[in-house]
Amino acid sequence: MQAVILAGGKGTRFGSVTKTIPKPMVRIGNKPIIWHILKLLSNRGISEFIICTGYKESIIRKYLSSLKEDWKIKCIYTGINTQTAKRIGLISKHIKEDYFLMTYGDGLSNIDIKKLISIHKRKKKLATVTAVSPIPRFGALKIENNLVKKFNEKPKDSKNLINGGFFVLERKIFDYLNLKKNVMWEQEPMIKLTKNKMLAAYTHNGFWYPMDTERDQKYLTHLYAKNPIWLKK
């Protein structure tokens, strides 16, 4: 199975950090996050990768070419200001099989890829999204009569699920992607799939964490030193 990793964005929320390196090269411990993503996927049986590059792509390409892992990696330059849907569409000719995995270059998880694929095959849709609980950023208050009755420090929200960034896509998905439009995958294509009842969902209740800010990087670096759950097979 091939995995497509979107790694072309500018990572502006990292501020000065991504002025010199692309976001996928921001380190968690002693390795850039793109290595962690490749490793977690390879630990789950995937060894062939297509990296959609853009911003400062030469840095990513140089790093990946230096790896000694037993991985087959192909970097495809998809433009600097290209949105996610178009990045996916631009690599269509490199997809060999009927379906492939697609994810972003900034999220880690201990996702069960076999279960994700199983759901995808069972539902027989064009795409399957991994649904996860949003990362709790703030504490929650339960108030009655202007009195705090309960306080939870960063409770996990299991009712409202969000896009966790690990997809299985049929090769037919490219028919949904208009290369004349520069749009985000998470907007027009996913909305169209939903309206046409062609988007399935796999709910992942385990570890999932995105790296959007320096605060996230510090937290993931702490976990990597203590218990890198996403790298466990």
N, C-alpha and C positions, 0 to 999 in steps of 0.2 A: 504493500500500500504506500502511496506517495502522500507526503504532507506538504502543504503550501503554507508558508509563514509570511505574513505581511510585515515587512520591516523597512518601510520607506518613509514613514512620517518624521516630522521634525521634533516631536517631543517638547513642545514649547513650555509645558508646565514644569519642566525641570530647570528652567531658567538658564543660568550661565553654564551649567553642566553640559548641556547639549549644544553649546555654541562651538565646541571643539570636537565632539564625538556624537554619532547618532544614538538615539535612545536604546536600541537593542545592544549597544556596546557598553551601556552603564553597568558597572560591576555589582554583583551580589557576592560578597566575599572576594575570592580571587579570580572569579570567572564572570564574564559578561552575561547578561540575562539570556541572550540568544543561545549561549552554550547550555544553560540550564533547560531551556525549552527543547533543544535538540536532544539532550540527554534524557529528559523525562519521557519523550516520545520514543526514543530508541530503547529505553528500558521496557517499553510496552510493545515492542515488536516492529517499530517503523525505522527504517534505515535510509530511505530515499527522500530527499528534501528539495523543494524549490523555494528559494528565498526571493521574495519580491522586494527589490531594493529601490532606493530613491535618494533621500537626503544623505550626503556624505557616504555614498555607496562604496567608494573605494576602500574605506576603512573596514567595513563589514567584509567585503570580498577578500581583502588581504588577510584578515584574521581567520576567516573560514578556510582559506586555502592552506593555512599553517597547521590545521588540526590533524592529529594523528589517529583520530577515531576511525572506526570502520564504517564510515558514512559516505553515501553518495550525495553530494551537495551541488546544486546548480543555482547560481545567482543570476536573476533576470532583472535588468534595470527597467523599472516601470515609471520613471519620472519623479520629479521632486514634488510637484504640487498635485499629483494624481490622487484622487479619492479611492477608498478601499474597493468599491465595486469594479472600477475600471482596472485597478491593479490585478484583481482576480481574472477579469476578462482577457487581459493581455498575455496570460500564460496558458491559454487554452490548448495551444498546439503541443505543449510539453506534458499534458496529462495522458497517460497511457491506458489507464484502466477505467472501468465503468463508474467508479466513485473514488473520492479522495478526501483526505482530512484537510481542513483549513483552520488556521488559528492566527492570532496576533503575536507580535514580537515583544509583548510586555506583560504576559500573564502566566502564572504558575498554578499547577493543580496536581493532585494525585488521582486524576480522573481515570476511570476504568474504560479504556478505549474499546475493549471487546464488548462491553455492555452498550456503549454508544453505538457501535456498528450493528449490534444485534437489534437494537430499537429501530435503527435506520432501515435495516432490511425488512423487519417485520411490518413497519408502517408503510413502506413502499412509496415514500414521498421523494420530492426532488432534493430536499434539504432537511437536515436534523440539527437543531441547535441544542447546546448544553445549557440547561437552566440552573442557575445557582442563586443562593441567598445573597443579597447585597452585603458588602462589608460594612459592619456597624462603625460609624464614625463618631457618634455621640451617644451619651447616656439617655435613657428614656424615663420620663416622669409619668406617674399615674396620679391624677389630681382629683380630689373630691372636696367640694365646698372650700376651695382655695387652700386646701391642705394637701401636702404631698403624702400620698398613702403608700407609694412604692417607688423605689428608684433602682433601675437596672443599669449597670455600667456597660454600655455598648451591647445591648441585647441583639441577638441574631434574628433577622426578620425572615421567617419561613413562609409567610403568606404571599409576599410580593417577590416573585422571582425575576431575575434579570438575565440578560445574555452573558454567558460565561466565556464566550470566545472560542470554544472548541466545536467545530461543525464537521459533519460528514455531508458532502455535496455530490450529487450525481453529475456526470459529465454533461448531461443535458442542461445543467444550470446555465451554461454559457449562452443558451438561447434567451435567457432572462436578462442578460447583461448587454446593454446597448453601449458600444464603445464610442459612440458619438456624444454620449453624455458623461460628464465627470461627476458622478454622484457617489455617496457613501453606500456601502453594502447594507448597513443597518437601517437605511431609510427606504428609498423606492423599491429595491429588489425584495427585501424582507417583507415589506408591506404588501407587495404584489403576491408573493408566495403565500402569505397569510390569507389574503382575500380569496385566493384560488385553492385554499385548503391543501397546500403542498409543502407546508413547513411542520415537521414533527419536532418533538422535544424529548430530550433525555434529562431527567432531573438528577443532578449530582449533589449529594449531601455531604461529601467529604471536604477536603482542603481545597480552597481556591483563593487566590489573592492577586490582584493587579498591581503593577508598579507604575503609578502615575506621577508620583512626587518623590522628592528626596526623603521625606518621612517614610514612605513605603519602602524605599531602598534600604533604609536603616533597619526597618522592621524585618525585612526578608533576609538581610545580612545576619541579623541576630538569630533568626530561625535556622539559617544555613549552618551556623557554627554550633547550634544546639541540637537541632533535629530537622534536617532537610527532608521533610515528609514527601515532597514532590519527586524526589529522586529514588524513592524506594520502589522496588518492583512489586 
